[in-house]
Amino acid sequence: MTYHHLSFEERFVIEKLYSAGSAIRRIAEFLGRSANTVSREIKRYSVKGIYTAEKARQKSSARRWRAKAQCLKVAMDSFLSVFVEEKLEKKWSPKQISGYLKREYDIQCSAKAIYKFAESRGLDHLLFWGWNNHKGGWKRGRWKTAHDGRKYIDERPVRNESGHFEIDFIVSKESRWVLLVVVDRLTKRTWVRKLPNRKRDTLRTALSRLFHGVDLKSITTDNDIAFTCWRELEVLLNTPIYFTHPYHSWEKGLVENTNRWIRCFVPKRRDIESVTEEEMQSIHSFLNDRPREVLGFRTASSYYLEAGVLLEG
């Protein structure tokens, strides 16, 4: 249903009938409008309890002008223009930019205004769907549940402090090298390590170095073949390991979503061995040094430091 603004003639009718004591519902029926529309019109544009068509038109025009000016706010401010374009280049979303401006600079700038700015300046390609056209693949429908004593996600403790991590791998058909992705469930702080393979010794060494001196609460992962040595890892890391149900990778949604972002830097069929140190730094910066709405538009790095947990790297 298309909404149409009240015309001056309709406002004139409201003025005359309302001042004559007619009920709002009767006025709405006469105009063929919703009673809520008439009630909102009178409440919004009355001056000192008196509604007049002329005053309502003036206030409505001013309100619409302010709304349009808000959408042009970025383009009309040189600081905001430069700041927004710079953050869009870093793949920040309009909502993240808006929240960060309010938190760090006390500047009110809506995400809608940033979208409008991006469209007017031909920066659409910097918005998420402009640079990420990844599509999900086919999912299997049958599975077998392992009965080797492993604990499934149903038993996982509630996340209420740092130290609960989700772990996953990013793999490639082009090489044996993999990316080990570790995310703190509370702070969203992320670590990515490039490993030559997923063998037991490689995984044991990588995790023992990464979690050295850390008070681990839990680890959540999927049923990847690399974690068949989960009992050894539990003893080595002195922490329980929980598994998602087979082919239910969405149960560890945080690390899966993180993988999606990393795939923007390391697309499928990319030889992971070719990923440079500079690219790894860019990935870490993108994941940890941009504001997150779920963290009140703080960065994961700053939030992690406030949580008081230290991890290698």
PASEMAR-417533 format. One record per residue (C-alpha): x, y, z; residue in three letters; residue number from 1. Coordinates in steps of 0.5 Angstrom, whole numbers. Each point is the difference from the previous one (the first is absolute). Layout:
! PASEMAR-417533
SITE     px     py     pz  type  seq
SITE      X      Y      Z   ALA  NUM
...
//
This chain:
! PASEMAR-417533
SITE     px     py     pz  type  seq
SITE      0      0      0   MET    1
SITE      3      7     -2   THR    2
SITE      0      5      5   TYR    3
SITE     -2      7     -2   HIS    4
SITE      1      7      4   HIS    5
SITE     -6      4      2   LEU    6
SITE     -1      5     -5   SER    7
SITE     -2      7      2   PHE    8
SITE     -7     -1     -1   GLU    9
SITE      0     -6      4   GLU   10
SITE      3      4      6   ARG   11
SITE     -5      6     -1   PHE   12
SITE     -5     -5      1   VAL   13
SITE      3     -3      6   ILE   14
SITE      1      7      3   GLU   15
SITE     -8      2     -1   LYS   16
SITE     -3     -7      2   LEU   17
SITE      5      0      6   TYR   18
SITE     -1      7      3   SER   19
SITE     -8     -2     -1   ALA   20
SITE      1     -5      5   GLY   21
SITE      0     -6     -5   SER   22
SITE      3     -7      2   ALA   23
SITE      6     -2     -3   ILE   24
SITE     -3     -6     -3   ARG   25
SITE     -5      3     -3   ARG   26
SITE      5      5     -3   ILE   27
SITE      4     -6     -3   ALA   28
SITE     -7     -3     -2   GLU   29
SITE     -2      6     -4   PHE   30
SITE      7      1     -3   LEU   31
SITE      1     -8     -2   GLY   32
SITE      6      0      5   ARG   33
SITE      3     -4      6   SER   34
SITE     -2      3      7   ALA   35
SITE      7     -1      2   ASN   36
SITE      2      5     -6   THR   37
SITE     -4      5      2   VAL   38
SITE      1     -1      7   SER   39
SITE      8      1     -1   ARG   40
SITE     -1      6     -5   GLU   41
SITE     -4      4      6   ILE   42
SITE      5     -2      5   LYS   43
SITE      6      1     -4   ARG   44
SITE     -2      7     -3   TYR   45
SITE     -4      3      5   SER   46
SITE      3      6      3   VAL   47
SITE     -2      2      8   LYS   48
SITE     -6     -5     -1   GLY   49
SITE     -3      3     -6   ILE   50
SITE      1     -3     -7   TYR   51
SITE      0      4     -6   THR   52
SITE      1     -2     -8   ALA   53
SITE      5      5     -1   GLU   54
SITE      4     -1      6   LYS   55
SITE      0     -8     -2   ALA   56
SITE      2      2     -7   ARG   57
SITE      6      4      3   GLN   58
SITE      2     -5      5   LYS   59
SITE     -1     -6     -5   SER   60
SITE      5      4     -5   SER   61
SITE      5      1      5   ALA   62
SITE      0     -7      2   ARG   63
SITE      1     -3     -7   ARG   64
SITE      5      5     -1   TRP   65
SITE      4     -2      6   ARG   66
SITE     -1     -7     -2   ALA   67
SITE      3      1     -7   LYS   68
SITE      6      4      3   ALA   69
SITE      2     -6      4   GLN   70
SITE      0     -4     -6   CYS   71
SITE      5      5     -3   LEU   72
SITE      4      1      7   LYS   73
SITE      6     -4     -3   VAL   74
SITE      1      4     -6   ALA   75
SITE     -1      7      3   MET   76
SITE      5     -1      5   ASP   77
SITE      8     -1     -2   SER   78
SITE      2     -4      6   PHE   79
SITE     -6     -5     -1   LEU   80
SITE      1     -1     -7   SER   81
SITE      8     -2      1   VAL   82
SITE     -1     -4      6   PHE   83
SITE     -6     -4     -3   VAL   84
SITE      3     -1     -7   GLU   85
SITE      7     -2      4   GLU   86
SITE     -4     -5      4   LYS   87
SITE     -4     -3     -5   LEU   88
SITE      7     -1     -4   GLU   89
SITE      1     -4      7   LYS   90
SITE     -6     -4     -1   LYS   91
SITE     -4      3      6   TRP   92
SITE     -7     -1     -1   SER   93
SITE     -5      7      0   PRO   94
SITE     -3     -2      7   LYS   95
SITE      7     -2      3   GLN   96
SITE      3      7     -3   ILE   97
SITE     -7      4      3   SER   98
SITE      1     -4      7   GLY   99
SITE      8      2      0   TYR  100
SITE     -2      7     -1   LEU  101
SITE     -5      1      5   LYS  102
SITE      5     -4      5   ARG  103
SITE      7      3     -1   GLU  104
SITE     -2      7     -3   TYR  105
SITE     -7      1      3   ASP  106
SITE     -3      1     -7   ILE  107
SITE     -7     -2     -2   GLN  108
SITE      1     -2     -7   CYS  109
SITE     -5     -6     -2   SER  110
SITE      1     -6     -4   ALA  111
SITE     -5      2     -5   LYS  112
SITE      4      7     -2   ALA  113
SITE      6     -4     -1   ILE  114
SITE     -3     -5     -5   TYR  115
SITE     -3      6     -3   LYS  116
SITE      7      3     -1   PHE  117
SITE      3     -6     -2   ALA  118
SITE     -5     -1     -6   GLU  119
SITE      0      8     -2   SER  120
SITE      8     -1      0   ARG  121
SITE      0     -6     -4   GLY  122
SITE      3     -4      6   LEU  123
SITE     -5     -6      0   ASP  124
SITE      6     -5     -2   HIS  125
SITE      3      2      7   LEU  126
SITE     -7     -3      3   LEU  127
SITE      0     -7      2   PHE  128
SITE     -4     -3     -6   TRP  129
SITE      4      4     -4   GLY  130
SITE      7     -4      1   TRP  131
SITE     -3     -6      3   ASN  132
SITE     -4     -5     -5   ASN  133
SITE      2     -6      4   HIS  134
SITE     -6     -5      0   LYS  135
SITE     -1     -6      4   GLY  136
SITE      1     -7     -2   GLY  137
SITE     -4     -7      0   TRP  138
SITE     -1     -3      7   LYS  139
SITE      0     -7      1   ARG  140
SITE     -7     -3      4   GLY  141
SITE      3     -6      3   ARG  142
SITE      5     -1      5   TRP  143
SITE      2     -5      6   LYS  144
SITE      1      2      7   THR  145
SITE      7     -2      3   ALA  146
SITE     -1     -4      6   HIS  147
SITE      7      1      3   ASP  148
SITE     -2      3      6   GLY  149
SITE      1      7     -3   ARG  150
SITE     -4      6      3   LYS  151
SITE     -5      3     -4   TYR  152
SITE     -2      8      0   ILE  153
SITE     -6     -2      4   ASP  154
SITE      4      0      6   GLU  155
SITE      4      6     -1   ARG  156
SITE      0      5      5   PRO  157
SITE     -3      7      0   VAL  158
SITE      5      5     -3   ARG  159
SITE      1      5      6   ASN  160
SITE      7      2      0   GLU  161
SITE      6     -1     -5   SER  162
SITE      4     -6     -1   GLY  163
SITE     -6     -4     -4   HIS  164
SITE      3     -1     -7   PHE  165
SITE     -3     -2     -7   GLU  166
SITE      5     -3     -4   ILE  167
SITE      0     -2     -8   ASP  168
SITE      4     -1     -6   PHE  169
SITE      0      3     -7   ILE  170
SITE      3     -5     -5   VAL  171
SITE      1      1     -7   SER  172
SITE      0     -6     -6   LYS  173
SITE      7      3     -3   GLU  174
SITE      4     -1      6   SER  175
SITE      1     -4      7   ARG  176
SITE      1      7      4   TRP  177
SITE     -6      2      4   VAL  178
SITE     -2      6      4   LEU  179
SITE     -2     -1      7   LEU  180
SITE     -5      4      3   VAL  181
SITE     -1      2      7   VAL  182
SITE     -5      4      3   VAL  183
SITE     -2      2      7   ASP  184
SITE     -8      0      1   ARG  185
SITE      0      5      5   LEU  186
SITE      4      6     -3   THR  187
SITE      0     -3     -8   LYS  188
SITE      8      1      0   ARG  189
SITE      3     -4     -5   THR  190
SITE      6     -3     -2   TRP  191
SITE      2     -3     -6   VAL  192
SITE      6     -5     -1   ARG  193
SITE      3     -3     -7   LYS  194
SITE      2     -7      1   LEU  195
SITE      3     -5     -5   PRO  196
SITE     -5     -6      1   ASN  197
SITE     -5     -2      5   ARG  198
SITE      4     -6      3   LYS  199
SITE     -1     -1      8   ARG  200
SITE      7      2      1   ASP  201
SITE     -1      7     -4   THR  202
SITE     -6      1      4   LEU  203
SITE      2     -2      7   ARG  204
SITE      6      5     -1   THR  205
SITE     -4      6     -3   ALA  206
SITE     -5     -1      6   LEU  207
SITE      5     -1      5   SER  208
SITE      4      7     -2   ARG  209
SITE     -7      4     -1   LEU  210
SITE     -3     -2      7   PHE  211
SITE      7      0      4   HIS  212
SITE     -2      3      7   GLY  213
SITE     -7      1     -2   VAL  214
SITE     -6     -2      5   ASP  215
SITE     -4     -4     -5   LEU  216
SITE     -7     -1      1   LYS  217
SITE     -2     -4     -6   SER  218
SITE      1     -1     -7   ILE  219
SITE     -6     -1     -5   THR  220
SITE      2     -3     -7   THR  221
SITE     -3     -5     -5   ASP  222
SITE      1     -7     -2   ASN  223
SITE      6      1     -4   ASP  224
SITE      5     -6     -1   ILE  225
SITE      5      4      3   ALA  226
SITE     -3      0      7   PHE  227
SITE     -1     -7      0   THR  228
SITE      6      1      5   CYS  229
SITE     -5      4      5   TRP  230
SITE      2     -4      6   ARG  231
SITE      7      1     -1   GLU  232
SITE     -1      8     -1   LEU  233
SITE     -5      0      6   GLU  234
SITE      6     -3      5   VAL  235
SITE      5      5     -4   LEU  236
SITE     -4      6      1   LEU  237
SITE     -4     -2      6   ASN  238
SITE     -7      2     -2   THR  239
SITE     -6     -3     -3   PRO  240
SITE     -1     -1     -7   ILE  241
SITE     -7      1     -3   TYR  242
SITE     -2     -2     -7   PHE  243
SITE     -6      2     -4   THR  244
SITE     -5     -5     -3   HIS  245
SITE      3     -3     -7   PRO  246
SITE     -2      4     -5   TYR  247
SITE     -3      6      4   HIS  248
SITE      6      4      0   SER  249
SITE     -5      6      1   TRP  250
SITE      0     -2      7   GLU  251
SITE      7      4      1   LYS  252
SITE     -3      6     -4   GLY  253
SITE      6      5      2   LEU  254
SITE      6     -4     -3   VAL  255
SITE     -4     -1     -6   GLU  256
SITE     -2      7     -1   ASN  257
SITE      7      2      1   THR  258
SITE      2     -5     -5   ASN  259
SITE     -4      3     -5   ARG  260
SITE      3      7      1   TRP  261
SITE      7     -3     -1   ILE  262
SITE     -2     -3     -6   ARG  263
SITE     -1      7     -3   CYS  264
SITE      8      0      1   PHE  265
SITE      1     -7     -2   VAL  266
SITE     -5     -3     -5   PRO  267
SITE     -1     -7     -1   LYS  268
SITE      5     -4     -5   ARG  269
SITE      5      5      3   ARG  270
SITE      7     -3      2   ASP  271
SITE      0      1      7   ILE  272
SITE      8     -1      0   GLU  273
SITE      0      7     -4   SER  274
SITE     -3      4      5   VAL  275
SITE      5      5      2   THR  276
SITE      1      3      7   GLU  277
SITE     -3      7     -2   GLU  278
SITE     -6     -4     -2   GLU  279
SITE      0     -3      7   MET  280
SITE      1      7      3   GLN  281
SITE     -6      3     -4   SER  282
SITE     -5     -6      2   ILE  283
SITE      2      1      7   HIS  284
SITE     -1      7      0   SER  285
SITE     -7      0     -4   PHE  286
SITE     -3     -5      5   LEU  287
SITE      3      3      6   ASN  288
SITE      1      7     -1   ASP  289
SITE     -7      2     -3   ARG  290
SITE     -6      2      5   PRO  291
SITE     -5     -6      1   ARG  292
SITE     -7      2      2   GLU  293
SITE     -1     -6      4   VAL  294
SITE      6      3      5   LEU  295
SITE     -3      7      0   GLY  296
SITE      4      2     -6   PHE  297
SITE      6     -1      3   ARG  298
SITE      6     -4     -3   THR  299
SITE      1     -7      2   ALA  300
SITE      7      2      1   SER  301
SITE     -2      5      5   SER  302
SITE     -5     -4      3   TYR  303
SITE      4     -6      1   TYR  304
SITE      6      4      4   LEU  305
SITE     -6      3      5   GLU  306
SITE     -2     -8      1   ALA  307
SITE      7     -1      2   GLY  308
SITE      2     -6     -4   VAL  309
SITE      7     -1     -3   LEU  310
SITE      1     -4     -6   LEU  311
SITE      7     -1     -4   GLU  312
SITE      0      5     -6   GLY  313
//
